[in-house]
Amino acid sequence: MDNCIFCKIARGEVPSKKVYEDADVFAFHDIHPAAPVHFMLVPKLHVGSLADVEDKHRGLLGNMMLLIPRLAKEQGCTDGFRTVINTGHVGGQEVYHLHVHIIGGGERLPAMIPRPR
């Protein structure tokens, strides 16, 4: 999509701090990091959100999931990391291009959802 910021980043039209790139995906550091390590992995193919994936995306999604642990470790997440995929308005998605946040480094991350007492 012409106006999608993540499409523009993946095409090199908008500067970013690149972590990784291959023919299908692009990874780059988040401009507002939530932890010492915080980068995103996006498919170069525009997919609006996780809610929009179809069977034809199976290989792409599988390759992304296999790549994440390697990139996380290379970026310094040697003792674990968190992956987050915000989906839709209720899920907190701000950019409507499928993306996986990889977050870690430093101290233990806070709980995402408080446990009932």
Secondary structure as GFF3:
##gff-version 3
##sequence-region A 1 117
A	DSSP	alpha_helix	5	10	.	.	.	ID=ss1
A	DSSP	beta_strand	18	21	.	.	.	ID=ss2
A	DSSP	beta_strand	25	29	.	.	.	ID=ss3
A	DSSP	beta_strand	37	43	.	.	.	ID=ss4
A	DSSP	three_ten_helix	50	52	.	.	.	ID=ss5
A	DSSP	three_ten_helix	55	57	.	.	.	ID=ss6
A	DSSP	alpha_helix	58	74	.	.	.	ID=ss7
A	DSSP	beta_strand	81	84	.	.	.	ID=ss8
A	DSSP	beta_strand	100	104	.	.	.	ID=ss9
###
